[in-house]
Amino acid sequence: KRQVSTQSTWEPEGCQSRAKTEGPLPAMTKGTTSFGPRQGKSHTLCRRCGRHSFHIRKRDCAACGYPAARIRQYQWSQKAIRRRHTGTGRMRHLKIVQRRFANNFRQGGQAKRRVTA
């Protein structure tokens, strides 16, 4: 018959495995098991910016700062400023003003006839 050794693997002096001293290792709980209890909502839609960033209990938006009068923006995030700056939306009024500016804000009168050669 073969004899089975009862000694564990080699360990340096002064180091003992965690299993020997404190019992079994704890389960890894950063992943799937942690997402089970997450059932409540902390944020909902913001009525000013439309993003899902309005904190329900704090009553303020993490994205635009609503209900503050000024839109939230910081210089440490140039890319975020660029995303929501002038020219990224419909520009319902400004696109008309730009066209009128190109024509020197002329009013009245009729367009000049174009003569085809």
C-alpha positions in Angstrom: 0.0 0.0 0.0 1.1 3.6 -0.7 1.2 6.1 2.1 -0.5 9.4 1.4 1.3 12.3 3.0 -0.7 14.5 5.3 1.5 17.5 4.8 0.3 20.4 2.7 2.4 22.1 0.0 5.5 24.0 1.0 5.2 27.5 2.5 7.9 29.9 3.5 8.5 30.4 7.2 6.2 32.7 9.0 3.5 32.4 6.3 0.5 30.2 6.8 -2.3 29.8 4.4 -5.5 31.7 5.1 -7.5 28.5 5.0 -5.6 27.1 8.0 -5.9 30.2 10.2 -9.2 31.8 9.4 -11.4 29.2 7.8 -12.6 29.1 4.2 -12.0 31.9 1.8 -14.9 34.4 1.4 -16.9 34.3 -1.9 -15.9 36.8 -4.5 -18.8 39.3 -4.4 -17.8 42.1 -6.7 -19.6 40.6 -9.7 -22.8 38.8 -10.4 -23.9 38.2 -6.8 -23.6 41.9 -6.0 -26.1 42.9 -8.6 -28.9 40.8 -7.1 -30.0 43.2 -4.4 -29.9 46.3 -6.6 -33.6 46.8 -7.2 -34.2 50.5 -6.2 -33.8 53.5 -8.5 -31.6 56.3 -7.5 -31.9 58.3 -10.8 -34.7 59.1 -13.2 -35.2 61.3 -16.2 -34.3 64.9 -16.0 -36.9 67.3 -17.3 -34.3 69.8 -18.5 -31.6 67.7 -20.2 -33.6 64.5 -20.7 -30.9 62.3 -19.4 -31.3 59.5 -16.8 -29.3 61.6 -14.3 -31.9 63.2 -12.0 -31.2 62.0 -8.4 -34.6 61.2 -6.9 -33.7 61.8 -3.2 -31.3 64.7 -3.8 -33.7 66.3 -6.3 -30.9 67.5 -8.6 -29.5 66.4 -11.9 -25.9 65.0 -12.1 -25.6 65.9 -15.8 -27.0 69.5 -16.1 -27.4 70.6 -12.5 -31.1 71.2 -12.6 -32.8 72.9 -10.7 -29.9 75.3 -10.7 -30.4 78.2 -13.0 -27.0 77.7 -14.8 -26.2 74.6 -16.8 -23.6 72.5 -15.2 -20.3 72.6 -17.0 -16.6 72.3 -16.0 -13.4 73.2 -17.8 -11.9 69.9 -16.8 -14.2 68.2 -19.3 -13.8 69.9 -22.6 -15.3 67.0 -24.5 -18.5 67.2 -22.5 -18.8 70.9 -23.2 -18.3 70.2 -26.9 -21.0 67.5 -26.9 -23.7 69.9 -25.8 -22.5 73.3 -27.1 -24.2 75.5 -29.8 -24.5 73.7 -33.1 -25.1 70.2 -31.7 -28.9 70.6 -31.7 -31.5 71.9 -34.2 -30.6 75.6 -33.8 -34.1 76.6 -34.8 -33.4 80.3 -34.5 -29.7 80.6 -34.9 -29.6 79.0 -38.4 -32.0 81.6 -39.6 -29.9 84.4 -38.0 -26.8 83.1 -39.7 -28.4 83.2 -43.1 -29.7 86.7 -42.5 -26.3 87.8 -41.3 -24.7 86.6 -44.6 -27.2 88.9 -46.5 -26.6 91.9 -44.2 -30.0 91.7 -42.5 -31.8 93.1 -45.5 -35.5 93.6 -45.2 -38.4 94.2 -47.6 -37.9 94.6 -51.4 -37.8 91.8 -53.9 -35.0 89.5 -54.9 -33.1 90.7 -58.0 -33.9 88.9 -61.3 -31.3 86.5 -62.4 -30.8 86.7 -66.1 -29.7 83.4 -67.7 -27.2 83.8 -70.5 
